[in-house]
Structures are given as structure tokens and as C-alpha cells.
Amino acid sequence: MADVYKVVQIWIFHLKTHRDMFDDEEEEDKPEMSLISALLCFGVDYDLDLNIERCLVDSIDGLCTSMGLSWTFTGLIILPVVGRAVEHI
């Protein structure tokens, strides 16, 4: 119950007694990119990502046969690791 009193005291401090300390005096930032530019960049990025993923999926057959890996191992281990690596790059 003491924690509830602390929370109420913090709310009173923030919202009533010292409101001016916590007001945002900064003006709102204008977007750096127009909506059309953002949608165009999103579309190009989506298309590139889709084509790269298709190449990855198409190369799985060759990888499994040449390396002697099972489909299960490739699907459960190799693909998530490769997918995350590309995502972080």
C-alpha cells in the first residue's frame, strides 16, 4: 500500500505542483521527408527485400544437396541465422 502512496505523490508532483518543469517547450519537428518520398522509398525497399528473399529461397535446394544438409536443419537453424544477420546489416 505504501507503493501506491508513492505513485500518487509522484503524480501530484508532476501534474500539479511542478508542472512547468515537465512541460515540453520545444516546437514540434517538421518531417524531414515528404509522404510521397517516404512511400516511394518504402516501395523500393520492399521490392529489393522481396527479390533478395526469393534468391535466398531459390538457393536452398542447391545448398541442401551440395552440403548434404537436411531440409529440417536448414529451415530451423540456417535460415533464421542468415535472416537475422541480413536484417542487422
Kinemage of the C-alpha trace (Angstrom):
@kinemage 1
@onewidth
@group {chain A} dominant
@subgroup {mainchain}
@vectorlist {calphas} color= white
{ca met a 1} P 0.000 0.000 0.000
{ca ala a 2} L 2.944 2.296 0.606
{ca asp a 3} L 3.898 1.981 -3.069
{ca val a 4} L 0.504 3.319 -4.095
{ca tyr a 5} L 1.044 6.408 -1.932
{ca lys a 6} L 4.440 6.966 -3.541
{ca val a 7} L 2.932 6.765 -7.015
{ca val a 8} L 0.171 9.212 -6.067
{ca gln a 9} L 2.748 11.595 -4.609
{ca ile a 10} L 4.806 11.428 -7.817
{ca trp a 11} L 1.711 12.134 -9.910
{ca ile a 12} L 0.817 15.120 -7.760
{ca phe a 13} L 4.396 16.371 -8.040
{ca his a 14} L 4.434 16.001 -11.815
{ca leu a 15} L 0.933 17.160 -12.624
{ca lys a 16} L 0.129 19.809 -10.015
{ca thr a 17} L 2.982 21.343 -8.067
{ca his a 18} L 5.825 21.342 -10.615
{ca arg a 19} L 4.057 21.154 -13.954
{ca asp a 20} L 6.308 23.780 -15.554
{ca met a 21} L 9.402 21.602 -15.006
{ca phe a 22} L 7.960 18.841 -17.169
{ca asp a 23} L 6.298 20.817 -19.967
{ca asp a 24} L 7.809 20.350 -23.371
{ca glu a 25} L 8.735 23.777 -24.609
{ca glu a 26} L 10.194 22.513 -27.861
{ca glu a 27} L 8.293 23.132 -31.042
{ca glu a 28} L 7.103 20.165 -32.998
{ca asp a 29} L 9.631 18.993 -35.550
{ca lys a 30} L 8.640 19.015 -39.169
{ca pro a 31} L 9.087 15.729 -41.015
{ca glu a 32} L 12.340 15.554 -42.919
{ca met a 33} L 10.775 13.676 -45.808
{ca ser a 34} L 7.509 14.186 -47.647
{ca leu a 35} L 4.868 11.478 -47.628
{ca ile a 36} L 5.394 10.736 -51.326
{ca ser a 37} L 9.166 10.336 -50.840
{ca ala a 38} L 8.656 8.090 -47.827
{ca leu a 39} L 6.187 5.868 -49.690
{ca leu a 40} L 8.498 5.691 -52.700
{ca cys a 41} L 11.472 4.677 -50.518
{ca phe a 42} L 9.294 2.106 -48.752
{ca gly a 43} L 8.190 0.629 -52.072
{ca val a 44} L 11.736 0.392 -53.440
{ca asp a 45} L 12.983 -1.162 -50.202
{ca tyr a 46} L 10.102 -3.652 -50.164
{ca asp a 47} L 10.793 -4.671 -53.758
{ca leu a 48} L 14.532 -5.153 -53.129
{ca asp a 49} L 13.863 -7.132 -49.964
{ca leu a 50} L 11.352 -9.344 -51.759
{ca asn a 51} L 13.789 -10.123 -54.589
{ca ile a 52} L 16.638 -10.913 -52.177
{ca glu a 53} L 14.383 -13.263 -50.208
{ca arg a 54} L 13.338 -15.015 -53.420
{ca cys a 55} L 17.004 -15.575 -54.308
{ca leu a 56} L 17.627 -16.975 -50.826
{ca val a 57} L 14.696 -19.380 -51.026
{ca asp a 58} L 15.615 -20.469 -54.559
{ca ser a 59} L 19.176 -21.284 -53.463
{ca ile a 60} L 18.070 -23.593 -50.621
{ca asp a 61} L 17.744 -26.622 -52.907
{ca gly a 62} L 21.309 -26.282 -54.126
{ca leu a 63} L 22.615 -25.707 -50.602
{ca cys a 64} L 20.903 -28.779 -49.172
{ca thr a 65} L 22.093 -31.095 -51.939
{ca ser a 66} L 25.653 -29.806 -52.192
{ca met a 67} L 26.305 -29.629 -48.423
{ca gly a 68} L 24.360 -32.771 -47.534
{ca leu a 69} L 22.160 -30.896 -45.060
{ca ser a 70} L 18.629 -31.944 -44.211
{ca trp a 71} L 15.718 -29.672 -45.045
{ca thr a 72} L 14.716 -29.571 -41.382
{ca phe a 73} L 18.146 -28.407 -40.206
{ca thr a 74} L 18.294 -25.792 -42.944
{ca gly a 75} L 14.815 -24.483 -42.166
{ca leu a 76} L 15.175 -24.432 -38.391
{ca ile a 77} L 18.818 -23.378 -37.978
{ca ile a 78} L 20.398 -21.920 -41.122
{ca leu a 79} L 17.566 -19.711 -42.397
{ca pro a 80} L 16.847 -17.897 -39.085
{ca val a 81} L 20.543 -17.191 -38.531
{ca val a 82} L 21.042 -15.902 -42.074
{ca gly a 83} L 17.800 -13.900 -41.942
{ca arg a 84} L 18.804 -12.144 -38.734
{ca ala a 85} L 22.318 -11.447 -39.983
{ca val a 86} L 20.999 -9.735 -43.104
{ca glu a 87} L 18.455 -7.809 -41.033
{ca his a 88} L 21.138 -6.399 -38.756
{ca ile a 89} L 23.441 -5.411 -41.592
